[in-house]
Structures are given as structure tokens and as C-alpha cells.
Amino acid sequence: MIPNIDIVLASFNGESFIEEQIKSIQDSRDYETLVSRFIIVDDGSTDRTMQILSKLEASDKKIEVFVNNSKVHGPVSNFQYGMALTTAEYIMLSDQDDYWLPDKIFNMHKEICQLSKLETESPILVFSDLKIVDDKLNKISCSYYKHKNISKHWYLNFDNLIQQNVVSGCSMIFNRFLLKLAMPIPIDAYMHDWWLALVASKFGKLHFIDDTLVYYRQHNSNTIGAKSKGLKAFTIELMENIRSFQESFSKICKQAQAFEDKFSQGDAIGPMNYLTNWNEMNRYSRLKAVLARKLWRSNQLSNLMLIYIALNRED
């Protein structure tokens, strides 16, 4: 079998977990036969990350380490830098702190190859569920979807996906048709994985494997199960969550506009229309859009926050 997968890993100050992650990939079933190149792009680490990568590069001919020498940094541009270096038919993305299960590469490759026979010359993205773990790989939740309390069918509707992402970069494999269509990723894209999922959903095939193939490591797991806080602390945290939600929603609106600018031939419709015109809408129009479920989220708390920010913006 001719290797036809390039893996892109983006690193930045990842000395704590990056070697364990890379070795989990190297130990994967059919790594030697399926993977062509293992491209690692560092975004200017100041810890021991580069020393670790240099050692691993010397011991594995598939590993190629690059430094992001562009003037734009952060995860989106770092992954884009790495994806631009790929040459294989299929691409997989890796975070520096997760852990791949042994069958991940084999299963995802098998799935996308089968779809490619049916969806010829079409953008295809396949993704899986994730197991949420703490920094020691102890289970927090057996499923990302259960952990987030979101339907596994959410991704099937583009109108859902433009508002809330459920496709993680570390859980995906996609083809070169998608890469060519999606690149370059606009500066206003919320995240690279969300952007890729949107393009696949709109113009090709977005396919879900209902299996957990990645341990999705959470570094702040010690906060899970914390005791109840006082009213003052609760209020401060609530207002911080609302502020964070509002900032996130603003970025979602910008991403929707970037998607419309790049791909649309006419005016946006549906939720895309409300997202791209949010800043021009008055309070009444915004509230009406949320209450009529023209804009929505997967859980009621987020929907309440949507109502709040609809009512609490300056016209």
C-alpha cells in the first residue's frame, strides 16, 4: 500500500505532553504503511519543545519539523502553515497534548477511502467522537457529545454548524479537494477545524464515525467537581461567562461574514443572514430572531445568553 496520509501537528510550548502524543501516533496501527509525512510546525516555543522534536525527528524519517516563520501566529495560522506543506491525498491534524488510540489512523483512513469511491472529486471530511480525559489520561467523560450535552446529529444541519462547532481538528481526516477549496483560511475564521467543517458541510461530505478514537486531554480537570461558590463569586463568574459568550458570538458573526464573502454569490439566507447582519439589527430584531429560533444553540443556557446579548447591545 502506498502511504497517502500526511499528519500535521502544531506545537507551542508543549513539552509536558508532546512526546507522549507523538509516540501514540507512531504506535498506531499501520502508521508505517499509511502515513507518508508527519509534519510538525512549531510556533516559537520557548520551553524544551524544540529539543524534544529534534530528538524524535532524528529517529523517525517520516517526521519533518518546521518553524512557523510567517508574521502571523496562533493555532489557526500555525495549522494553515503546516497544511500548506502537505502533499498527500489525505490529511489528519493533531494537537500537541492529546493521545491517539491505536486504531484511529486505520479506521479513519478506511472510512474516507470508502466515501471517496462514492464522492469522487468532492470535498470530504470524516470525524469521530472523543473521550474527555484529564492531564493523566483519566476519564472525565466517555463522549465529547455527552460531556457537552449536544446531539450527535447536530453537524448534519449547516445552519446548526454555522452557529456552533462540534468537529474537533484532532478527530478528523479530510481530502485534498477540501484543502484546496478551504485554503487560504480567512483571518476572521474562528478556528481552522470549524472552517474546514463548514466548507465540507456546504460543498461536499461531512461524515461522523460514532466511536471515540482520541483521548482529548483537559489541563484544567482539577476544577471538575469543585464545591459550590458564594453568591459574589458566582455572580462574578456568571458575568465573566456572559462576557466570554458575547466575545465568542462576535467572532462567530465575523466568521459567517468571511464565509459569505469567500463563497456566496448572493445574499445570505437563514441563520447566516442574521449572523452577518447582527451588528446592523436593532434590539427588537435581534430578540425576535432568537425567540423565533432563527438563531439558536444546543442548550438552553446558551440560548438564554443569546437573549441577554440581544437585549444588551448599544443600538
C-alpha positions as CSV (number, residue, x, y, z in Angstrom):
1,M,0.0,0.0,0.0
2,I,1.3,3.5,-1.0
3,P,1.3,5.8,2.0
4,N,-1.3,8.6,1.4
5,I,-1.8,10.4,4.7
6,D,0.1,13.5,5.9
7,I,-0.3,14.3,9.6
8,V,0.1,17.9,10.7
9,L,0.8,18.7,14.3
10,A,1.0,22.3,15.5
11,S,3.2,22.8,18.6
12,F,3.8,25.7,21.0
13,N,5.4,25.2,24.4
14,G,4.2,21.6,24.6
15,E,7.0,20.0,26.5
16,S,4.6,18.4,29.0
17,F,2.7,16.1,26.6
18,I,4.0,16.4,23.1
19,E,6.4,13.4,23.2
20,E,3.6,11.1,24.6
21,Q,1.3,12.3,21.9
22,I,3.8,11.8,19.0
23,K,4.6,8.3,20.3
24,S,0.9,7.4,20.4
25,I,0.7,8.3,16.8
26,Q,3.8,6.4,15.9
27,D,2.4,3.3,17.7
28,S,-0.8,3.5,15.7
29,R,-1.9,0.6,13.6
30,D,-0.5,0.8,10.1
31,Y,1.4,4.1,10.8
32,E,4.3,2.8,8.8
33,T,2.3,1.8,5.7
34,L,-0.4,4.6,5.7
35,V,1.5,7.7,6.8
36,S,3.6,9.5,4.2
37,R,4.8,12.5,6.2
38,F,4.5,13.6,9.8
39,I,4.7,17.4,9.6
40,I,5.3,19.3,12.8
41,V,5.2,23.1,12.8
42,D,6.3,25.0,15.9
43,D,5.0,28.5,16.6
44,G,8.0,29.8,18.5
45,S,8.3,27.6,21.6
46,T,10.5,28.9,24.5
47,D,10.5,25.6,26.5
48,R,12.0,22.3,25.7
49,T,9.6,21.5,22.8
50,M,12.2,22.0,20.0
51,Q,14.7,19.8,21.7
52,I,12.1,17.0,22.1
53,L,11.1,17.4,18.4
54,S,14.7,17.4,17.2
55,K,15.3,14.1,19.0
56,L,12.1,12.5,17.6
57,E,12.8,13.8,14.1
58,A,16.2,12.1,14.1
59,S,14.7,8.7,15.0
60,D,11.8,8.8,12.5
61,K,12.2,9.5,8.8
62,K,8.6,10.5,8.5
63,I,8.9,13.4,10.9
64,E,9.7,16.8,9.5
65,V,10.0,19.7,11.9
66,F,9.4,23.3,10.7
67,V,9.2,26.6,12.4
68,N,6.4,29.0,11.6
69,N,8.4,31.9,10.2
70,S,5.4,33.8,8.9
71,K,4.4,37.0,10.6
72,V,1.0,35.6,11.7
73,H,0.9,33.3,14.7
74,G,-1.6,31.4,16.8
75,P,-3.2,28.0,16.2
76,V,-5.1,28.9,13.0
77,S,-2.2,30.2,11.1
78,N,0.2,27.6,12.5
79,F,-2.1,24.8,11.3
80,Q,-2.6,26.6,8.0
81,Y,1.2,26.8,7.6
82,G,1.5,23.1,8.1
83,M,-1.4,22.2,5.9
84,A,0.2,24.2,3.1
85,L,3.2,21.9,3.3
86,T,1.2,18.7,2.8
87,T,1.3,16.7,-0.5
88,A,-0.7,13.6,0.4
89,E,-4.2,12.7,-0.7
90,Y,-5.5,12.8,2.9
91,I,-4.6,15.0,5.8
92,M,-5.0,14.5,9.5
93,L,-4.5,17.1,12.2
94,S,-3.0,16.6,15.7
95,D,-2.9,18.7,18.8
96,Q,0.2,18.5,20.9
97,D,-1.4,17.3,24.1
98,D,-3.9,14.6,23.2
99,Y,-3.5,10.9,22.8
100,W,-4.5,8.8,19.7
101,L,-5.9,5.4,20.2
102,P,-4.2,2.6,18.2
103,D,-7.0,2.2,15.5
104,K,-7.5,5.9,14.8
105,I,-5.5,6.2,11.7
106,F,-6.6,2.8,10.2
107,N,-10.3,3.3,10.9
108,M,-10.4,6.9,9.7
109,H,-8.4,6.1,6.5
110,K,-10.7,3.1,5.8
111,E,-13.8,5.3,6.2
112,I,-12.6,8.2,4.0
113,C,-11.4,5.8,1.3
114,Q,-14.9,4.2,1.1
115,L,-16.5,7.6,0.8
116,S,-14.0,8.7,-1.8
117,K,-15.2,5.9,-4.1
118,L,-18.8,7.3,-3.9
119,E,-18.0,11.0,-3.7
120,T,-15.4,11.4,-6.4
121,E,-13.7,14.8,-6.7
122,S,-15.7,16.1,-3.8
123,P,-14.6,17.7,-0.5
124,I,-14.8,15.1,2.2
125,L,-14.2,15.4,5.9
126,V,-14.6,12.4,8.3
127,F,-14.5,13.0,12.1
128,S,-15.1,10.9,15.3
129,D,-16.2,11.3,18.8
130,L,-13.6,11.9,21.6
131,K,-13.1,10.7,25.1
132,I,-12.5,13.5,27.5
133,V,-9.6,12.9,29.9
134,D,-7.6,14.8,32.5
135,D,-3.9,15.5,32.3
136,K,-3.1,11.9,33.4
137,L,-5.5,10.4,30.8
138,N,-8.0,9.5,33.5
139,K,-11.6,9.5,32.1
140,I,-13.7,12.6,32.6
141,S,-16.4,11.6,30.1
142,C,-16.7,8.7,27.6
143,S,-18.0,11.1,24.9
144,Y,-17.5,14.7,23.9
145,Y,-21.1,14.9,23.0
146,K,-22.3,13.6,26.4
147,H,-19.9,16.0,28.1
148,K,-21.2,18.9,26.1
149,N,-24.8,17.7,26.2
150,I,-25.2,18.0,22.5
151,S,-26.8,15.8,19.9
152,K,-24.6,13.7,17.7
153,H,-26.8,14.8,14.8
154,W,-26.1,18.5,15.3
155,Y,-23.5,18.5,12.5
156,L,-26.0,17.3,9.9
157,N,-27.5,20.8,9.5
158,F,-25.3,23.5,8.1
159,D,-27.5,26.1,9.9
160,N,-26.6,24.4,13.2
161,L,-22.9,24.2,12.3
162,I,-22.5,27.8,11.3
163,Q,-23.6,28.7,14.8
164,Q,-21.9,26.1,16.9
165,N,-19.0,23.8,16.1
166,V,-18.9,20.1,17.1
167,V,-16.0,19.0,14.8
168,S,-12.6,18.9,16.5
169,G,-9.4,19.1,14.4
170,C,-7.8,16.3,16.3
171,S,-10.7,13.9,15.4
172,M,-10.7,14.5,11.6
173,I,-9.3,13.3,8.3
174,F,-10.0,15.1,5.1
175,N,-9.1,15.0,1.5
176,R,-7.1,17.4,-0.8
177,F,-10.3,18.5,-2.6
178,L,-11.4,20.1,0.7
179,L,-8.0,21.6,1.5
180,K,-7.8,23.3,-1.9
181,L,-11.3,24.7,-1.5
182,A,-10.9,25.9,2.1
183,M,-7.5,27.5,1.8
184,P,-6.4,30.1,2.4
185,I,-8.3,30.3,5.7
186,P,-9.5,33.8,6.3
187,I,-8.2,35.8,9.2
188,D,-11.7,36.0,10.6
189,A,-12.2,32.3,10.7
190,Y,-13.0,31.3,14.3
191,M,-10.8,28.2,14.2
192,H,-9.2,26.1,11.4
193,D,-11.2,23.0,12.2
194,W,-14.5,24.8,12.3
195,W,-13.7,26.4,8.9
196,L,-12.9,23.1,7.4
197,A,-16.1,21.5,8.7
198,L,-18.2,24.4,7.3
199,V,-16.7,24.1,3.9
200,A,-17.2,20.3,3.8
201,S,-20.7,20.6,5.1
202,K,-21.7,23.2,2.5
203,F,-19.9,21.9,-0.6
204,G,-19.1,18.2,0.0
205,K,-19.5,15.5,2.5
206,L,-19.2,15.7,6.3
207,H,-19.3,12.3,7.9
208,F,-19.3,11.2,11.5
209,I,-17.8,8.0,13.0
210,D,-19.7,7.2,16.2
211,D,-16.6,5.9,18.0
212,T,-14.1,7.5,20.4
213,L,-10.7,7.4,18.7
214,V,-8.9,10.2,20.6
215,Y,-8.2,11.0,24.2
216,Y,-9.0,14.7,24.4
217,R,-6.9,15.9,27.2
218,Q,-8.1,18.7,29.5
219,H,-5.5,20.5,31.5
220,N,-7.9,22.2,34.0
221,S,-9.6,19.0,35.1
222,N,-9.0,19.8,38.8
223,T,-11.9,22.3,38.5
224,I,-14.3,19.4,37.8
225,G,-16.5,18.7,40.8
226,A,-15.5,21.9,42.7
227,K,-17.6,22.8,45.6
228,S,-20.3,25.4,45.3
229,K,-19.2,29.0,45.5
230,G,-20.6,32.0,47.3
231,L,-23.0,34.4,45.7
232,K,-20.3,37.0,45.0
233,A,-18.0,34.5,43.3
234,F,-21.0,33.0,41.4
235,T,-22.0,36.5,40.2
236,I,-18.5,37.4,39.1
237,E,-18.2,34.0,37.3
238,L,-21.6,34.5,35.6
239,M,-20.7,37.9,34.3
240,E,-17.4,36.6,33.0
241,N,-19.2,33.7,31.2
242,I,-21.6,36.2,29.6
243,R,-18.7,38.4,28.5
244,S,-16.9,35.4,27.1
245,F,-20.0,34.3,25.3
246,Q,-20.5,37.7,23.8
247,E,-16.9,37.8,22.5
248,S,-17.3,34.3,21.1
249,F,-20.6,35.3,19.4
250,S,-18.9,38.3,17.8
251,K,-16.2,36.0,16.4
252,I,-18.9,33.7,15.0
253,C,-20.6,36.6,13.3
254,K,-17.2,37.6,11.7
255,Q,-16.6,34.0,10.6
256,A,-20.1,33.9,9.0
257,Q,-19.3,37.1,7.1
258,A,-15.9,35.7,6.0
259,F,-17.7,32.5,4.7
260,E,-20.2,34.6,2.9
261,D,-17.5,36.8,1.3
262,K,-15.5,33.9,0.2
263,F,-18.1,31.5,-1.2
264,S,-21.5,33.2,-1.7
265,Q,-22.8,34.6,-5.0
266,G,-25.8,36.3,-3.4
267,D,-27.2,37.5,-0.1
268,A,-27.0,35.2,2.9
269,I,-30.2,33.4,4.0
270,G,-31.3,31.7,7.2
271,P,-29.1,31.9,10.2
272,M,-26.2,33.1,8.0
273,N,-28.2,36.3,7.3
274,Y,-28.8,37.0,10.9
275,L,-25.2,36.4,11.8
276,T,-23.8,38.6,9.1
277,N,-26.3,41.4,9.8
278,W,-26.3,41.2,13.6
279,N,-24.5,44.5,14.1
280,E,-27.0,46.4,12.0
281,M,-30.1,44.9,13.7
282,N,-31.8,46.7,16.5
283,R,-32.7,45.1,19.8
284,Y,-36.2,44.2,18.8
285,S,-35.0,42.5,15.6
286,R,-32.2,40.6,17.4
287,L,-34.6,39.4,20.2
288,K,-37.2,38.4,17.6
289,A,-34.6,36.4,15.7
290,V,-33.5,34.5,18.9
291,L,-37.1,33.9,20.2
292,A,-38.2,32.6,16.7
293,R,-35.2,30.3,16.7
294,K,-33.6,31.9,13.7
295,L,-30.5,31.8,15.9
296,W,-30.1,29.1,18.5
297,R,-27.7,26.9,20.4
298,S,-27.8,23.3,21.6
299,N,-28.5,24.1,25.2
300,Q,-30.9,26.4,27.0
301,L,-28.3,28.2,29.0
302,S,-26.6,29.4,25.8
303,N,-30.0,30.4,24.4
304,L,-30.6,32.5,27.5
305,M,-27.2,34.1,26.9
306,L,-28.3,34.8,23.3
307,I,-31.3,36.6,24.6
308,Y,-29.2,38.6,27.0
309,I,-26.8,39.8,24.4
310,A,-29.6,40.6,22.1
311,L,-31.1,43.0,24.7
312,N,-27.9,44.4,26.0
313,R,-26.1,45.9,23.0
314,E,-26.0,49.5,22.1
315,D,-28.1,50.4,19.0
